[in-house]
Amino acid sequence: MARAEPETATMSNTEIVDVTRRTRLAAERTWLAWWRTGIAASAAALAVGGLVPQLVEGTHWPYVALGVGYALAALAIFALGGARTRAVERALSEGTYVSLAPTWIFVLSGAGIVLAVGTLAVVLFADR
């Protein structure tokens, strides 16, 4: 008995164009998410480092230090978001995939943890 060859799925040019278009739109939404995150970190920097010290009595430096931390995080997010978008666009044009480097995942996660712990410490222990 002859063995049947499995059918291979082929995509038409229209389907390939549609998949590519949807992938590029998803990459654009991801870039906008990087921007939203950077804007949120910038707002946190302004609020924590600029506004709160004017409203509280006592020591101001912990709030200013946190504000600087959030501003640095915002800068890193904007820069990495732009670099990531360029890398993804290049990979899409070449028909390949590029992952986010584990180093950046570690750095941004670590920065987020440090800022969260710092914020918690200031909330719990700051002079009032």
All heavy atoms as an XYZ file, in Angstrom:
949
protein
N       0.847     -1.165      0.000
C       0.000      0.000      0.000
C       0.899      1.236      0.000
O       1.815      1.351      0.803
C      -0.901     -0.045      1.231
C      -1.857      1.097      1.308
S      -2.816      0.949      2.798
C      -4.399      0.705      2.101
N       0.610      2.159     -0.879
C       1.399      3.384     -1.007
C       1.077      4.338      0.128
O      -0.065      4.452      0.557
C       1.135      4.042     -2.349
N       2.101      4.955      0.570
C       1.932      5.918      1.668
C       1.566      7.282      1.098
O       2.214      7.769      0.173
C       3.250      6.009      2.411
C       3.119      6.474      3.775
C       4.424      6.235      4.481
N       4.416      7.139      5.607
C       5.358      7.236      6.474
N       6.426      6.508      6.345
N       5.256      8.058      7.465
N       0.543      7.910      1.653
C       0.095      9.218      1.173
C       1.010     10.299      1.717
O       1.385     10.281      2.887
C      -1.344      9.484      1.598
N       1.388     11.208      0.859
C       2.196     12.351      1.268
C       1.305     13.358      1.981
O       0.184     13.614      1.542
C       2.837     13.010      0.051
C       3.897     12.169     -0.617
C       5.103     11.948      0.278
O       5.512     12.898      0.974
O       5.629     10.824      0.282
N       1.768     13.931      3.098
C       0.957     14.950      3.780
C       0.833     16.189      2.899
O       1.748     16.549      2.180
C       1.726     15.254      5.062
C       3.123     14.794      4.781
C       3.040     13.703      3.755
N      -0.323     16.786      2.975
C      -0.532     18.033      2.228
C       0.193     19.163      2.936
O       0.155     19.258      4.151
C      -2.024     18.362      2.140
C      -2.795     17.419      1.250
C      -4.244     17.855      1.119
O      -4.496     19.069      1.094
O      -5.098     16.974      1.044
N       0.838     19.980      2.154
C       1.507     21.134      2.746
C       0.631     22.346      2.533
O       0.053     22.538      1.467
C       2.887     21.367      2.115
O       2.719     21.527      0.716
C       3.823     20.205      2.401
N       0.530     23.132      3.553
C      -0.274     24.349      3.470
C       0.539     25.422      2.763
O       1.690     25.669      3.107
C      -0.673     24.818      4.856
N      -0.026     25.997      1.765
C       0.637     27.106      1.082
C      -0.207     28.341      1.255
O      -1.432     28.276      1.327
C       0.839     26.810     -0.415
O      -0.442     26.553     -1.003
C       1.746     25.611     -0.617
N       0.459     29.446      1.321
C      -0.242     30.716      1.490
C      -0.153     31.502      0.191
O       0.879     31.511     -0.469
C       0.383     31.519      2.637
C       0.250     30.861      3.986
S       1.063     31.817      5.289
C      -0.025     33.197      5.448
N      -1.245     32.145     -0.118
C      -1.243     33.014     -1.288
C      -0.504     34.301     -0.964
O      -0.258     34.619      0.204
C      -2.676     33.322     -1.718
O      -3.283     34.173     -0.762
N      -0.155     35.048     -1.984
C       0.510     36.341     -1.767
C      -0.360     37.264     -0.934
O       0.144     38.006     -0.094
C       0.859     37.000     -3.105
C       2.090     36.372     -3.724
O       2.877     35.736     -3.034
N       2.246     36.542     -5.023
N      -1.664     37.223     -1.144
C      -2.588     38.066     -0.379
C      -2.537     37.711      1.098
O      -2.511     38.592      1.960
C      -4.028     37.927     -0.906
O      -4.034     38.236     -2.295
C      -4.985     38.822     -0.158
N      -2.493     36.405      1.401
C      -2.430     35.973      2.799
C      -1.102     36.374      3.442
O      -1.067     36.787      4.601
C      -2.627     34.458      2.891
C      -4.036     34.009      2.550
C      -4.144     32.501      2.448
O      -3.259     31.886      1.841
O      -5.127     31.970      2.984
N      -0.020     36.261      2.680
C       1.291     36.652      3.207
C       1.324     38.146      3.494
O       1.803     38.581      4.546
C       2.412     36.258      2.216
C       2.527     34.739      2.175
C       3.738     36.899      2.609
C       3.448     34.228      1.089
N       0.788     38.948      2.582
C       0.742     40.393      2.784
C      -0.094     40.720      4.018
O       0.279     41.568      4.833
C       0.192     41.116      1.529
C      -0.146     42.566      1.836
C       1.190     41.032      0.394
N      -1.213     40.014      4.201
C      -2.078     40.280      5.349
C      -1.377     39.924      6.663
O      -1.444     40.670      7.631
C      -3.393     39.506      5.216
C      -4.372     39.890      6.304
O      -4.625     41.111      6.471
O      -4.874     38.987      7.000
N      -0.692     38.794      6.688
C       0.042     38.390      7.892
C       1.144     39.403      8.207
O       1.322     39.814      9.357
C       0.626     36.964      7.726
C       1.625     36.647      8.829
C      -0.494     35.947      7.720
N       1.861     39.826      7.188
C       2.923     40.816      7.381
C       2.345     42.130      7.877
O       2.888     42.752      8.793
C       3.691     41.031      6.062
O       4.229     39.777      5.644
C       4.819     42.027      6.243
N       1.225     42.552      7.307
C       0.586     43.804      7.733
C       0.164     43.710      9.197
O       0.425     44.616      9.992
C      -0.638     44.084      6.845
C      -1.369     45.375      7.197
C      -2.642     45.536      6.363
N      -3.586     44.461      6.564
C      -4.429     44.379      7.598
N      -4.436     45.304      8.520
N      -5.258     43.372      7.712
N      -0.462     42.605      9.579
C      -0.900     42.443     10.969
C       0.293     42.400     11.919
O       0.242     42.953     13.020
C      -1.747     41.186     11.115
C      -3.147     41.360     10.544
C      -3.990     40.148     10.751
N      -3.453     39.102      9.886
C      -3.569     37.799     10.121
N      -4.190     37.368     11.181
N      -3.061     36.922      9.288
N       1.375     41.768     11.507
C       2.570     41.703     12.343
C       3.182     43.090     12.526
O       3.590     43.461     13.622
C       3.602     40.739     11.731
O       2.986     39.451     11.586
C       4.826     40.605     12.614
N       3.227     43.863     11.462
C       3.760     45.235     11.570
C       2.860     46.107     12.448
O       3.360     46.924     13.225
C       3.925     45.855     10.190
C       5.081     45.255      9.428
C       5.398     46.052      8.184
N       6.389     45.388      7.358
C       7.696     45.426      7.564
N       8.179     46.098      8.564
N       8.525     44.793      6.745
N       1.555     45.923     12.340
C       0.639     46.684     13.203
C       0.820     46.283     14.669
O       0.772     47.136     15.560
C      -0.809     46.492     12.755
C      -1.189     47.169     11.442
C      -2.590     46.727     11.001
C      -1.109     48.673     11.557
N       1.033     45.004     14.917
C       1.289     44.551     16.294
C       2.593     45.157     16.821
O       2.671     45.580     17.983
C       1.354     43.028     16.341
N       3.608     45.229     15.960
C       4.880     45.847     16.366
C       4.679     47.325     16.675
O       5.271     47.861     17.616
C       5.933     45.660     15.267
N       3.828     47.985     15.894
C       3.548     49.401     16.145
C       2.814     49.580     17.477
O       3.120     50.490     18.244
C       2.702     49.970     15.009
C       2.455     51.457     15.137
C       1.665     52.003     13.957
O       1.937     51.601     12.814
O       0.771     52.837     14.198
N       1.867     48.702     17.770
C       1.168     48.780     19.067
C       2.130     48.557     20.223
O       2.023     49.192     21.272
C       0.020     47.766     19.118
C      -1.168     48.143     18.278
C      -2.364     47.233     18.546
N      -2.084     45.838     18.289
C      -2.199     45.234     17.115
N      -2.579     45.931     16.056
N      -1.947     43.950     16.991
N       3.092     47.660     20.015
C       4.090     47.415     21.049
C       4.949     48.653     21.267
O       5.253     49.018     22.410
C       4.957     46.199     20.677
O       4.109     45.067     20.500
C       5.989     45.903     21.740
N       5.338     49.311     20.177
C       6.113     50.551     20.292
C       5.315     51.603     21.070
O       5.858     52.299     21.930
C       6.473     51.071     18.895
C       7.171     52.390     18.913
C       8.451     52.651     19.315
C       6.629     53.651     18.528
N       8.731     53.984     19.192
C       7.625     54.620     18.707
C       5.397     54.044     18.032
C       7.420     55.956     18.427
C       5.197     55.373     17.741
C       6.206     56.317     17.941
N       4.019     51.700     20.775
C       3.186     52.665     21.508
C       3.088     52.293     22.986
O       3.013     53.183     23.844
C       1.797     52.753     20.872
C       1.774     53.373     19.470
C       0.384     53.207     18.854
C       2.190     54.828     19.504
N       3.112     51.006     23.298
C       3.106     50.579     24.710
C       4.402     51.001     25.408
O       4.379     51.417     26.573
C       2.919     49.064     24.801
N       5.538     50.901     24.697
C       6.802     51.407     25.257
C       6.644     52.894     25.568
O       7.081     53.363     26.619
C       7.953     51.206     24.275
C       8.488     49.808     24.168
C       8.138     48.861     23.252
C       9.483     49.198     24.992
N       8.852     47.718     23.447
C       9.699     47.894     24.507
C      10.236     49.648     26.079
C      10.620     47.024     25.082
C      11.156     48.778     26.646
C      11.330     47.492     26.150
N       6.060     53.642     24.640
C       5.870     55.086     24.845
C       4.963     55.368     26.034
O       5.252     56.235     26.845
C       5.308     55.736     23.574
C       6.392     56.416     22.812
C       7.203     55.859     21.879
C       6.819     57.767     22.981
N       8.114     56.784     21.446
C       7.898     57.964     22.094
C       6.399     58.825     23.781
C       8.552     59.183     21.996
C       7.059     60.029     23.673
C       8.115     60.200     22.789
N       3.842     54.653     26.130
C       2.940     54.868     27.275
C       3.663     54.600     28.587
O       3.496     55.335     29.563
C       1.709     53.972     27.154
C       0.708     54.414     26.142
C      -0.584     53.617     26.236
N      -0.385     52.189     26.049
C      -0.395     51.571     24.870
N      -0.577     52.266     23.760
N      -0.234     50.273     24.810
N       4.466     53.563     28.608
C       5.210     53.229     29.819
C       6.236     54.313     30.148
O       6.390     54.701     31.308
C       5.893     51.856     29.658
O       4.899     50.886     29.298
C       6.584     51.440     30.930
N       6.922     54.824     29.134
C       7.881     55.904     29.344
C       7.210     57.175     29.846
O       7.730     57.861     30.733
N       6.038     57.477     29.288
C       5.290     58.659     29.736
C       4.837     58.482     31.181
O       4.924     59.423     31.981
C       4.099     58.931     28.798
C       4.616     59.421     27.443
C       3.129     59.940     29.412
C       3.561     59.479     26.357
N       4.377     57.274     31.538
C       3.965     57.017     32.920
C       5.139     57.166     33.885
O       4.997     57.766     34.962
C       3.361     55.618     33.040
N       6.315     56.664     33.494
C       7.497     56.807     34.353
C       7.907     58.273     34.456
O       8.325     58.736     35.528
C       8.650     55.958     33.816
N       7.755     59.028     33.372
C       8.066     60.471     33.406
C       7.104     61.203     34.338
O       7.521     62.084     35.103
C       7.963     61.075     32.004
O       8.924     60.522     31.155
N       5.841     60.841     34.282
C       4.852     61.459     35.177
C       5.148     61.116     36.635
O       5.036     61.977     37.526
C       3.443     61.007     34.791
N       5.539     59.868     36.878
C       5.906     59.473     38.245
C       7.120     60.270     38.714
O       7.164     60.723     39.866
C       6.197     57.976     38.304
N       8.093     60.469     37.820
C       9.289     61.248     38.180
C       8.910     62.667     38.569
O       9.393     63.201     39.577
C      10.272     61.261     37.010
N       8.058     63.277     37.777
C       7.624     64.649     38.056
C       6.842     64.730     39.364
O       7.090     65.614     40.195
C       6.769     65.168     36.893
C       6.263     66.596     37.017
C       7.427     67.579     37.089
C       5.361     66.930     35.844
N       5.937     63.791     39.563
C       5.108     63.814     40.773
C       5.931     63.534     42.029
O       5.877     64.292     42.997
C       3.977     62.798     40.650
N       6.696     62.446     41.990
C       7.433     62.030     43.185
C       8.610     62.956     43.471
O       8.846     63.340     44.611
C       7.917     60.566     43.042
C       8.823     60.171     44.190
C       6.730     59.628     42.971
N       9.343     63.315     42.422
C      10.551     64.104     42.641
C      10.341     65.599     42.653
O      11.153     66.341     43.209
N       9.248     66.080     42.048
C       9.028     67.517     41.961
C       7.871     68.027     42.804
O       8.002     69.017     43.523
N       6.749     67.334     42.745
C       5.546     67.816     43.425
C       5.506     67.417     44.905
O       5.256     68.257     45.768
C       4.299     67.290     42.700
C       2.961     67.737     43.243
C       2.825     69.250     43.166
C       1.828     67.062     42.491
N       5.754     66.164     45.183
C       5.642     65.684     46.569
C       6.571     66.429     47.523
O       6.143     66.809     48.618
C       5.846     64.152     46.636
C       5.924     63.665     48.077
C       4.720     63.434     45.906
N       7.834     66.699     47.165
C       8.697     67.423     48.098
C       8.146     68.805     48.474
O       8.440     69.319     49.553
C      10.028     67.551     47.353
C      10.041     66.402     46.420
C       8.606     66.227     46.002
N       7.347     69.409     47.604
C       6.748     70.710     47.917
C       5.556     70.575     48.859
O       5.156     71.549     49.499
C       6.303     71.402     46.638
C       7.454     71.744     45.710
C       6.974     72.337     44.405
O       5.867     72.855     44.315
N       7.813     72.267     43.387
N       5.007     69.372     48.934
C       3.794     69.167     49.730
C       4.052     68.581     51.111
O       3.190     68.679     51.986
C       2.826     68.239     48.974
C       2.348     68.734     47.608
C       1.504     67.661     46.935
C       1.578     70.030     47.741
N       5.200     67.952     51.299
C       5.457     67.291     52.580
C       6.430     68.103     53.416
O       7.252     68.846     52.899
C       6.014     65.861     52.378
C       5.018     64.984     51.665
C       7.342     65.871     51.675
N       6.302     67.923     54.693
C       7.247     68.534     55.624
C       8.304     67.499     55.950
O       8.075     66.308     55.856
C       6.496     68.941     56.898
C       5.334     69.845     56.597
C       5.343     71.091     57.449
O       6.199     71.204     58.320
O       4.490     71.936     57.195
N       9.447     67.929     56.326
C      10.506     66.988     56.679
C      11.498     66.804     55.547
O      11.701     67.685     54.716
N      12.099     65.644     55.535
C      13.153     65.330     54.588
C      12.610     65.213     53.168
O      11.634     64.519     52.932
C      13.832     64.003     54.984
O      14.245     64.094     56.339
C      15.023     63.721     54.115
N      13.272     65.892     52.236
C      12.831     65.869     50.834
C      13.671     64.958     49.958
O      13.200     64.502     48.922
C      12.867     67.283     50.241
C      11.872     68.197     50.869
N      11.901     69.545     50.669
C      10.829     67.978     51.693
C      10.920     70.108     51.335
N      10.262     69.172     51.975
N      14.924     64.705     50.334
C      15.835     64.003     49.440
C      15.358     62.623     49.020
O      15.626     62.223     47.886
C      17.257     63.960     50.009
C      17.461     63.027     51.158
C      17.463     63.342     52.484
C      17.697     61.628     51.079
N      17.662     62.232     53.240
C      17.809     61.149     52.396
C      17.807     60.712     50.034
C      18.033     59.805     52.695
C      18.028     59.373     50.327
C      18.144     58.936     51.643
N      14.652     61.850     49.881
C      14.224     60.536     49.392
C      13.255     60.642     48.197
O      13.320     59.844     47.269
C      13.528     59.891     50.589
C      14.039     60.620     51.785
C      14.314     62.012     51.310
N      12.391     61.635     48.224
C      11.443     61.831     47.120
C      12.168     62.273     45.846
O      11.856     61.803     44.747
C      10.379     62.866     47.502
C       9.575     62.463     48.703
C       9.832     63.001     49.959
C       8.542     61.536     48.583
C       9.102     62.630     51.067
C       7.796     61.159     49.683
C       8.080     61.701     50.931
O       7.358     61.335     52.027
N      13.125     63.172     46.019
C      13.904     63.638     44.868
C      14.701     62.481     44.273
O      14.759     62.305     43.045
C      14.817     64.818     45.257
C      15.723     65.204     44.113
C      13.970     66.012     45.713
N      15.307     61.664     45.128
C      16.079     60.503     44.651
C      15.182     59.538     43.883
O      15.560     59.029     42.815
C      16.752     59.797     45.827
N      13.981     59.282     44.411
C      13.039     58.421     43.689
C      12.627     59.044     42.357
O      12.516     58.347     41.343
C      11.788     58.170     44.531
C      11.858     57.039     45.525
C      10.581     56.988     46.357
C      12.082     55.711     44.830
N      12.401     60.345     42.369
C      12.039     61.033     41.128
C      13.126     60.891     40.076
O      12.834     60.647     38.899
N      14.381     61.007     40.494
C      15.502     60.812     39.568
C      15.502     59.372     39.056
O      15.719     59.124     37.859
C      16.843     61.173     40.250
C      18.027     60.718     39.411
C      16.901     62.671     40.521
N      15.239     58.434     39.936
C      15.178     57.027     39.528
C      14.097     56.778     38.483
O      14.325     56.096     37.474
N      12.911     57.335     38.708
C      11.824     57.180     37.731
C      12.163     57.881     36.413
O      11.826     57.376     35.344
C      10.504     57.710     38.295
C       9.848     56.766     39.264
C       9.776     57.063     40.623
C       9.290     55.577     38.828
C       9.177     56.193     41.513
C       8.695     54.701     39.717
C       8.631     55.012     41.059
O       8.044     54.144     41.935
N      12.842     59.021     36.478
C      13.240     59.721     35.251
C      14.270     58.902     34.470
O      14.186     58.798     33.236
C      13.801     61.106     35.585
N      15.218     58.301     35.170
C      16.201     57.444     34.496
C      15.524     56.220     33.881
O      15.873     55.795     32.770
C      17.300     57.022     35.473
C      18.232     58.137     35.931
C      19.176     57.624     37.031
C      19.015     58.704     34.758
N      14.553     55.663     34.593
C      13.799     54.534     34.039
C      13.054     54.958     32.775
O      13.030     54.230     31.780
C      12.825     53.979     35.081
N      12.457     56.146     32.802
C      11.737     56.650     31.625
C      12.693     56.788     30.443
O      12.363     56.382     29.313
C      11.077     57.992     31.937
N      13.873     57.353     30.670
C      14.860     57.490     29.593
C      15.246     56.129     29.016
O      15.328     55.958     27.788
C      16.102     58.219     30.099
C      15.932     59.704     30.406
C      17.180     60.237     31.106
C      15.644     60.482     29.139
N      15.474     55.167     29.888
C      15.846     53.820     29.429
C      14.706     53.188     28.634
O      14.934     52.544     27.602
C      16.220     52.944     30.621
N      13.479     53.386     29.087
C      12.313     52.818     28.397
C      12.148     53.439     27.019
O      11.923     52.727     26.029
C      11.047     52.983     29.265
C      11.138     52.060     30.476
C       9.783     52.716     28.449
C      10.156     52.387     31.585
N      12.269     54.751     26.921
C      12.166     55.408     25.611
C      13.280     54.924     24.678
O      13.026     54.603     23.511
C      12.241     56.931     25.745
C      10.976     57.570     26.262
C      11.015     58.422     27.345
C       9.756     57.333     25.648
C       9.864     59.021     27.816
C       8.595     57.932     26.115
C       8.645     58.777     27.200
N      14.511     54.878     25.174
C      15.645     54.469     24.337
C      15.508     53.008     23.907
O      15.680     52.682     22.723
C      16.956     54.687     25.092
N      15.194     52.145     24.843
C      15.075     50.730     24.513
C      13.872     50.474     23.612
O      13.943     49.641     22.703
C      14.982     49.887     25.788
C      14.958     48.379     25.576
C      16.186     47.918     24.800
C      14.862     47.665     26.905
N      12.774     51.192     23.841
C      11.606     51.041     22.976
C      11.921     51.409     21.536
O      11.517     50.719     20.599
N      12.669     52.494     21.347
C      13.065     52.895     19.998
C      14.001     51.890     19.353
O      13.829     51.515     18.192
N      14.985     51.432     20.114
C      15.938     50.452     19.588
C      15.241     49.134     19.269
O      15.505     48.505     18.236
C      17.068     50.227     20.594
N      14.338     48.734     20.135
C      13.603     47.483     19.926
C      12.728     47.580     18.680
O      12.655     46.641     17.886
C      12.753     47.180     21.158
C      11.870     45.984     21.046
C      12.643     44.704     21.150
N      11.722     43.582     21.017
C      12.042     42.445     20.469
N      13.254     42.239     20.036
N      11.172     41.472     20.374
N      12.075     48.717     18.486
C      11.224     48.901     17.312
C      12.048     48.799     16.033
O      11.633     48.142     15.073
C      10.498     50.260     17.384
O       9.674     50.259     18.561
C       9.644     50.502     16.163
N      13.213     49.447     16.017
C      14.082     49.356     14.835
C      14.528     47.917     14.580
O      14.546     47.450     13.440
C      15.296     50.274     14.990
C      14.962     51.742     14.781
C      16.218     52.602     14.698
N      17.093     52.487     15.868
C      16.941     53.128     17.019
N      15.925     53.968     17.159
N      17.777     52.969     18.009
N      14.883     47.196     15.631
C      15.335     45.806     15.479
C      14.216     44.908     14.961
O      14.439     44.061     14.095
C      15.871     45.281     16.815
N      13.008     45.107     15.476
C      11.870     44.302     15.029
C      11.536     44.617     13.575
O      11.284     43.704     12.775
C      10.643     44.519     15.957
C       9.380     43.938     15.355
C      10.911     43.916     17.328
N      11.547     45.886     13.208
C      11.278     46.260     11.809
C      12.314     45.651     10.865
O      11.972     45.160      9.794
C      11.238     47.782     11.651
C       9.944     48.409     12.103
C       8.744     47.951     11.291
O       8.866     47.773     10.050
O       7.679     47.748     11.886
N      13.568     45.694     11.264
C      14.627     45.102     10.449
C      14.396     43.604     10.300
O      14.505     43.044      9.205
C      16.000     45.384     11.061
C      17.164     44.976     10.195
C      18.537     45.330     10.790
N      18.566     46.537     11.602
C      18.699     46.576     12.927
N      18.816     45.469     13.615
N      18.729     47.721     13.583
N      14.075     42.932     11.398
C      13.834     41.491     11.360
C      12.628     41.158     10.484
O      12.665     40.200      9.706
C      13.631     40.954     12.777
N      11.562     41.955     10.583
C      10.391     41.725      9.737
C      10.743     41.879      8.266
O      10.299     41.091      7.421
C       9.261     42.681     10.115
C       8.518     42.387     11.406
C       7.572     43.524     11.755
C       7.777     41.077     11.300
N      11.539     42.879      7.949
C      11.943     43.097      6.557
C      12.785     41.939      6.027
O      12.725     41.610      4.842
C      12.732     44.397      6.423
O      11.908     45.497      6.743
N      13.559     41.324      6.918
C      14.426     40.216      6.516
C      13.741     38.862      6.648
O      14.320     37.837      6.304
C      15.705     40.229      7.357
C      16.553     41.470      7.148
C      17.678     41.596      8.158
O      17.762     40.769      9.108
O      18.477     42.547      8.022
N      12.516     38.862      7.203
C      11.799     37.600      7.390
C      12.337     36.761      8.530
O      12.207     35.543      8.539
N      12.938     37.422      9.526
C      13.492     36.709     10.679
C      12.812     37.197     11.958
O      11.857     37.958     11.911
C      15.021     36.934     10.781
O      15.275     38.325     10.947
C      15.727     36.424      9.547
N      13.331     36.751     13.085
C      12.812     37.144     14.395
C      13.968     37.601     15.256
O      15.071     37.064     15.179
C      12.101     35.961     15.061
C      11.696     36.241     16.485
C      10.589     37.019     16.766
C      12.448     35.752     17.547
C      10.224     37.299     18.072
C      12.089     36.018     18.856
C      10.980     36.795     19.108
O      10.634     37.074     20.395
N      13.715     38.591     16.061
C      14.724     39.056     17.010
C      14.070     39.133     18.387
O      12.999     39.715     18.546
C      15.329     40.420     16.596
C      14.285     41.497     16.521
C      16.448     40.829     17.527
N      14.699     38.491     19.356
C      14.143     38.522     20.710
C      14.773     39.670     21.498
O      15.829     40.180     21.139
C      14.397     37.193     21.426
O      15.775     36.972     21.570
N      14.106     40.044     22.559
C      14.646     41.067     23.457
C      15.756     40.411     24.271
O      15.579     39.326     24.831
C      13.546     41.594     24.382
C      13.916     42.691     25.360
C      14.393     43.935     24.611
C      12.721     43.047     26.229
N      16.886     41.058     24.299
C      18.054     40.491     24.986
C      17.742     40.277     26.469
O      17.180     41.156     27.122
C      19.252     41.422     24.838
N      18.097     39.112     26.999
C      17.862     38.838     28.425
C      18.479     39.884     29.345
O      17.954     40.156     30.420
C      18.497     37.459     28.640
C      18.508     36.832     27.289
C      18.683     37.971     26.311
N      19.584     40.492     28.925
C      20.215     41.533     29.746
C      19.262     42.689     29.979
O      19.142     43.186     31.104
C      21.500     42.041     29.057
O      22.379     40.940     28.876
C      22.172     43.120     29.882
N      18.573     43.131     28.913
C      17.633     44.243     29.055
C      16.445     43.852     29.924
O      15.938     44.667     30.700
C      17.162     44.735     27.694
C      18.180     45.608     27.058
C      18.889     45.358     25.927
C      18.625     46.885     27.542
N      19.745     46.388     25.671
C      19.609     47.341     26.652
C      18.291     47.671     28.642
C      20.251     48.553     26.816
C      18.938     48.883     28.808
C      19.904     49.305     27.909
N      15.982     42.611     29.788
C      14.883     42.135     30.635
C      15.318     42.210     32.098
O      14.581     42.702     32.960
C      14.475     40.703     30.243
C      13.881     40.702     28.827
C      13.486     40.124     31.251
C      13.676     39.326     28.240
N      16.522     41.746     32.386
C      17.058     41.772     33.744
C      17.224     43.201     34.249
O      16.841     43.528     35.375
C      18.396     41.017     33.785
C      19.062     41.051     35.126
C      18.619     40.237     36.153
C      20.127     41.901     35.368
C      19.225     40.275     37.399
C      20.747     41.942     36.606
C      20.290     41.125     37.628
N      17.801     44.078     33.417
C      18.057     45.464     33.826
C      16.749     46.197     34.121
O      16.611     46.843     35.172
C      18.876     46.212     32.750
C      18.883     47.709     32.996
C      20.298     45.678     32.713
N      15.788     46.122     33.208
C      14.521     46.845     33.429
C      13.725     46.250     34.596
O      13.129     46.990     35.380
C      13.679     46.849     32.158
C      14.185     47.754     31.042
C      13.273     47.658     29.828
C      14.309     49.190     31.503
N      13.734     44.924     34.713
C      13.041     44.294     35.851
C      13.708     44.687     37.162
O      13.034     45.002     38.150
C      13.028     42.771     35.697
O      12.310     42.403     34.552
N      15.042     44.675     37.178
C      15.770     45.081     38.383
C      15.499     46.527     38.753
O      15.293     46.853     39.925
N      15.490     47.407     37.744
C      15.196     48.820     38.011
C      13.783     48.977     38.577
O      13.566     49.751     39.517
C      15.351     49.645     36.738
N      12.838     48.236     38.019
C      11.468     48.306     38.530
C      11.369     47.832     39.973
O      10.674     48.438     40.793
N      12.085     46.772     40.285
C      12.073     46.255     41.655
C      12.710     47.261     42.609
O      12.165     47.536     43.689
C      12.793     44.890     41.717
C      11.949     43.833     41.014
C      13.093     44.488     43.158
C      12.673     42.526     40.757
N      13.846     47.831     42.216
C      14.517     48.829     43.067
C      13.604     50.029     43.300
O      13.474     50.519     44.439
C      15.862     49.255     42.447
C      16.421     50.499     43.124
C      16.861     48.108     42.511
N      12.954     50.518     42.250
C      12.057     51.667     42.406
C      10.845     51.322     43.267
O      10.416     52.138     44.091
C      11.608     52.181     41.036
C      12.668     52.933     40.249
C      12.194     53.208     38.829
C      13.049     54.226     40.950
N      10.302     50.133     43.103
C       9.147     49.730     43.916
C       9.529     49.598     45.385
O       8.806     50.075     46.274
C       8.575     48.412     43.394
N      10.678     48.983     45.662
C      11.132     48.847     47.055
C      11.458     50.222     47.635
O      11.104     50.519     48.791
C      12.355     47.900     47.134
C      13.014     47.957     48.507
C      11.931     46.480     46.807
N      12.099     51.083     46.843
C      12.387     52.439     47.307
C      11.124     53.225     47.603
O      11.042     53.928     48.618
N      10.147     53.096     46.734
C       8.873     53.781     46.961
C       8.204     53.272     48.229
O       7.713     54.058     49.049
C       7.941     53.593     45.747
O       8.595     54.101     44.584
C       6.620     54.316     45.948
N       8.205     51.962     48.415
C       7.619     51.380     49.626
C       8.351     51.874     50.872
O       7.709     52.247     51.868
C       7.681     49.852     49.543
C       7.088     49.080     50.718
C       5.590     49.369     50.842
C       7.328     47.599     50.547
N       9.665     51.919     50.814
C      10.447     52.386     51.969
C      10.139     53.841     52.290
O       9.971     54.207     53.468
C      11.936     52.201     51.693
N      10.036     54.678     51.249
C       9.741     56.095     51.490
C       8.334     56.251     52.064
O       8.124     57.034     52.995
C       9.919     56.918     50.188
C       9.347     58.309     50.344
C      11.394     56.991     49.824
N       7.395     55.503     51.536
C       6.016     55.588     52.042
C       5.949     55.148     53.509
O       5.276     55.778     54.323
C       5.072     54.745     51.177
C       3.716     54.554     51.836
C       4.891     55.370     49.796
N       6.667     54.080     53.841
C       6.586     53.555     55.204
C       7.435     54.308     56.217
O       7.051     54.424     57.384
C       7.000     52.080     55.208
C       6.074     51.117     54.493
C       6.664     49.700     54.508
C       4.692     51.118     55.129
N       8.599     54.825     55.787
C       9.565     55.331     56.754
C       9.941     56.811     56.622
O      10.759     57.295     57.410
C      10.843     54.484     56.713
C      10.591     53.021     56.929
C      10.799     52.117     55.898
C      10.121     52.552     58.135
C      10.557     50.764     56.085
C       9.870     51.204     58.344
C      10.083     50.300     57.299
N       9.414     57.507     55.672
C       9.797     58.918     55.501
C       9.317     59.759     56.675
O       8.270     59.484     57.278
C       9.211     59.460     54.188
N      10.114     60.791     56.992
C       9.725     61.725     58.063
C       8.448     62.441     57.648
O       8.300     62.889     56.522
C      10.822     62.778     58.267
C      12.101     62.164     58.780
O      12.052     61.056     59.347
O      13.158     62.792     58.613
N       7.567     62.561     58.589
C       6.317     63.285     58.312
C       6.126     64.339     59.361
O       6.295     64.293     60.460
C       5.139     62.340     58.299
C       5.191     61.480     57.043
C       3.914     60.675     56.914
N       3.928     59.921     55.700
C       4.648     58.826     55.500
N       5.383     58.344     56.438
N       4.592     58.193     54.367
